[in-house]
Amino acid sequence: MNFTGINQTDPCLYFHCPERSVSTAVYVILYIFASAVVLLTVCGNLLVIISVCHFKQLHTPTNMLILSLAMSDFLIGLVVFPIVFISVIESCWIFSRVFCICFLLTAYIVTGTSIFDIALIAVDRYFSLSNPFLYTRAVSVSIMCFVVLFNWLIICSYTLGVHYFNRNFERLVMCPGRCFLFIDEVWSLVDLLFIFVFPLSIIITLYIQVFVIAKKHATAIRDLNIQTGTSKNEFSMKSERKAAKVLGIVVSVFLVCLLPYFMCSLSGRVIEVGVGLFQIILVLVYLNSTINPIIYALFYPWFRRCVKLVLTLQILKTHSSLIKVL
């Protein structure tokens, strides 16, 4: 939550805690909807975490990145989402200053980690397709765990560094019913480039390359089928469609969820947009964590099998971790 272009001398002039204007029925419906989103986010990512951690067959380098993504999104659903929904529905910050600082730091760290995990998955998929032999020799589970740990440390260091050198905690705004950190235009631009533009560029560039490589592989298989006199092009066509589908969904969801927030934050037009609408835009950012399990897990048949084994409690059986799910 950062705002620019606001009178820093007395920013509280712009923010107040309005009286609730919605009916009790609408109020209850909003909390039911919020609870459903939180539950979906937590449970969806928790199923990914349990599946990857429990089944040994899923202990692969790529799945370590999916596990990291699920961990960050799980924390968003468990810690960040409930506080955000309460603030939006109540139109008021009802917690303390210390809790405000802890909440904002947590939100920045887990959101940034989630975004960079998506970019790392794009790098992993490109590397595994462009040079599979080198990927098999060079990338192991332990190496990928180190990459994941390094990614978390980088995001934590960046978040603490930005807020420390920008003296944000000295300028933490605790207006009546509000909790905001005001970041100037320079640091907003840095944040935009590092947290949004840089990973988005990686995602778009590498997923386009993944699609091109997958299309080449599909074409080669189709040509081989023609040469051998077979007419089974189903596999190649599925590969093309799947690559195009994943590319389109990943980029589209990422843009839809994050672009409005960064455009609003960078332009400094929070006042024109309105605090209420800006909070809805902020919720949209965190909704990316609700959608991620669907994109990165439900596309895989192994996840559906794992969910069935988890929900039927078969993972409690002896040696259930050795069950083949691939």
C-alpha positions, -999 to +999 in steps of 0.1 A: +000+000+000+019+030-012+007+063-024+023+092-043+014+127-053-003+135-020+003+165+002+029+150+026+025+179+052-009+167+062-020+136+043-047+128+068-068+156+052-075+131+024-084+101+046-111+095+071-131+066+084-166+070+070-197+057+086-209+024+072-235+031+045-245-004+034-273-025+048-267-053+072-276-079+045-250-065+021-225-063+050-230-100+057-228-109+020-195-091+017-180-110+046-193-143+033-177-135-001-144-125+016-144-157+037-150-178+005-121-161-013-098-166+017-108-202+021-103-209-016-068-192-016-056-210+016-070-245+007-059-244-030-024-235-021-023-258+009-033-288-014-003-279-036+020-277-006+009-311+008+010-328-026+046-317-035+059-322+001+043-357+006+047-375-026+084-383-034+077-386-071+069-349-071+103-339-056+116-324-088+133-290-095+103-275-112+080-285-084+102-268-059+094-235-076+057-244-076+060-252-039+076-218-033+048-201-052+022-220-032+039-211+001+039-174-007+003-175-020-007-195+010+007-168+033-012-141+013-044-160+018-038-168+055-022-135+067-027-107+041-061-113+026-082-114+059-067-080+070-072-065+035-108-076+034-116-063+069-101-029+060-120-027+027-154-038+041-151-017+072-136+012+053-114+016+083-081+004+098-090-010+132-056-023+143-026-008+160+005+010+145+028-019+152+004-043+135+002-019+106+040-021+101+041-059+104+012-062+080+027-040+053+061-056+055+045-091+052+023-080+023+052-066+004+075-096+009+050-124+001+035-105-029+070-098-043+081-134-038+050-147-055+056-125-085+092-136-088+083-172-084+061-169-115+091-154-133+114-182-121+089-208-133+091-192-168+129-194-166+128-230-156+104-241-183+124-223-210+157-238-198+142-273-196+128-271-231+156-252-249+184-274-234+170-305-217+203-324-215+221-296-198+191-289-176+190-326-164+227-325-155+229-290-140+197-285-122+189-307-092+163-304-063+190-292-039+201-265-064+165-254-070+159-252-032+189-229-030+175-207-058+141-206-039+158-196-007+179-170-025+148-155-041+131-151-006+162-135+008+165-111-022+128-100-018+131-096+020+163-075+016+148-054-011+116-047+009+135-038+041+160-017+021+135+003+002+115+011+033+146+018+054+164+041+030+132+058+020+125+064+057+090+050+053+085+039+088+092+074+100+065+086+076+040+058+083+006+074+082-018+064+109-047+087+102-079+079+120-088+045+106-060+044+080-027+026+076-006+037+046+031+041+036+037+070+014+065+064-012+078+093-033+078+092-071+114+080-075+110+049-052+076+042-068+093+041-102+120+018-087+093-004-072+074-005-105+105-016-125+118-042-100+085-058-089+065-055-121+083-045-153+113-068-148+094-100-139+067-093-165+094-089-192+109-122-182+075-139-182+064-126-216+098-131-233+104-166-221+069-179-225+069-167-261+101-187-265+085-217-248+056-215-273+080-212-302+100-242-290+069-263-284+056-255-318+089-266-334+087-298-315+051-304-326+060-296-362+089-321-361+066-348-347+040-340-374+066-343-401+079-376-387+044-390-387+040-380-423+073-396-432+064-428-414+029-429-430+010-423-398-017-397-394-016-393-356-011-356-351-031-355-319-001-351-296+015-323-316-017-304-318-023-308-281+012-295-274+006-264-295-027-257-279-014-263-244+016-240-249-006-212-263-032-216-236-007-215-207+011-185-223-021-166-228-035-173-193-003-166-174+003-133-191-033-122-190-039-130-154-006-113-144-015-082-163-051-080-151-043-085-115-012-062-112-013-036-139-041-014-124-023-012-091+011-002-105-005+023-129-024+039-102+005+039-077+030+053-103+007+080-116-001+092-080-038+095-087-050+078-056-071+109-047-088+111-081-094+073-081-106+073-045-093+053-016-122+029-017-116+020-054-079+018-048-084-008-021-105-028-045-076-026-070-053-038-042-076-068-036-072-076-073-034-078-068-039-105-041-065-123-061-035-134-083-026-157-054-061-173-056-058-180-093-022-192-093-030-227-079-055-231-108-029-221-134+001-239-121-014-269-106-048-278-121-032-279-155-014-310-144-032-344-141-009-353-112-024-326-091-059-339-096-048-373-085-030-359-055-061-339-044-081-372-046-056-390-024-054-361+001-092-356+004-098-394+008-071-395+035-051-421+016-019-401+024-023-413+060-016-449+049+019-465+054+043-458+025+017-435+008+045-411-001+057-438-026+024-438-045+029-430-082+010-399-092+027-391-125 
